[in-house]
Amino acid sequence: MLESVTFWFVQVPGWALFGYLAIAQCPAAIRYEIGVRMGSQEPEERITRVGRAFWWGLAVADLVFYTPLLGLALLGQALGAPWAPALLAAALGVTVYWPIASLATVADARGAPGWSLPKERDYWRVLPVIAGWGALALLLVTFAA
């Protein structure tokens, strides 16, 4: 029973997150302004050159590592591959890590010269949900294995 709950709890939100990353986050690694136009990245004028570099760095990491890892892990779980739990644990660990790092950045940068996030509340609504899902999914995957 736990394995079935775990499977669907991981697969449905996991593929939704994968889709978001592939469509909205990864293109910003190639051209940051695409992400700004899509609303998935903040314009440099609001977050400074250093803020832009930080968000672009996360987009690059998503493009070259996290998104492919998440997709492969989800596919492996769906196929019942023996290597899937290890990849899934790695991907879910990143899923917990990056929202925490992003929120810490947002909190610490608040009030810094040149930093202005009119949509900061959105970060605090969405990122804890992603981190919480990742942490719970990681626990379920660990104990269902």
N, C-alpha and C positions, 0 to 999 in steps of 0.2 A: 504493500500500500504506500509506504513512504517513498519508494522508488518512483511510483507513478506520479505522486504529488510533486516530488522533486523534479521529475522530467518536465512537466508542464509549467511549473513555477520558474524553471530556468529557461526553457525554450521560448515561450511567448514573449516575455519582456526582453529576453536576450536578443532575439531577432529584431525586435523593435529598436533596441539600442544599436544593434549592428547597422540597421537601415539608416538611423539618424547619423551615425558616425560616417558611414559611407557617402551619404548625400550632403550632409551639412558641415561636417567637420573636416574630412579628408581633403576636399577641394581647397580649403583655406591654406593647407600646407603647400600647395602648388602656387597659389596666388591668394594672398591674404585678403585682398579686396573683394574676392568672391564671397568669402565668409561674412565680410562686413555688409555687403549688399543683401545677403540672405538673412542677416540678423543673427547669425551664429557666432560672430566675432564682434569685438568692440572696435570702433574707429580709433586710430592712433591719437587723434585730437582729444579724445576723452580719457585716454589711459596712459599717455606718454609713450615715447619710443621704447622704453624698457617694458612697459605693460604689453605693448604689441609684440615685442620679442618673446615674452613669456607665453602668451596665448598661441603665437605661431609655433613655438617650440612644442607645445602640447599637441597641436594639430599635426606636426611632423611625426611625433612619436605615435600618434594615432594611426597615421597613414602607413608607416613602415613596420610597426610592431603590433599595437593593440588591436586594431580592427581586423587584420588578418588572423591574429591569434584567437580572438573572440569568435570569428566566423568558423575557423577550423575546429575549435573546441565544441561549438554548438552542433556543427555537422557531425563530428565524431560521436557526441552524445546521442544524436538522433539515429545514427547508424549502429550504435552499441559497440563502437570500437574500443578495444582494451586500453588504448592510450588516451581516451577522452577524459577520464577523471583528472589526470595530471594536468592536461592542457586547460581544462575547465577551471581547476583550482588556480592556476596561474592567471588566467583571464579574469576571474572573479576577484582575485587579489588586486589586480590593477583597477578593476571597477570600483573597489572601495578606496583605493589610494588616491586616484586623480581628483575625485570630487573634494576630498578632504584637503588636498594641496591647493586646489583652486579656491575653496572657501577661506582657507587660511590667508591666501594672497589677497583676496577681496577684503577681508577683515582688516588686515594689517595695512593695506594701501589706502583705506578709507581716510579721507582728509589730507592725503599727500598732495603736494602741489602738482597740478596738471591731471589729477585722477578724479574722474567724475563718472559714476555709473548710474544713470537715471533708472536703469532696470535692475538695480542690485537686488531688490526683493525677489526677482525671478530666480536668481542664483540660489537664494536661501530656501526657495520653495522646491526647486527641482533637484539640486545636487544632493541634499540629504536623502531624498527618496531613492536616487540611484545608488548611493553608498549603502543605504539600508538594505535595498534589494540585493546588492552584491554580497554584503556580509551574511544575510540570511541564506541566500543561495549557496554560498561557500560552506556554511555550516551543514546545510541539507546534503550537499554533494559529498561532504566529508563523512557524514554519518550514514548515508545511503550506500556508500561504496562497500 
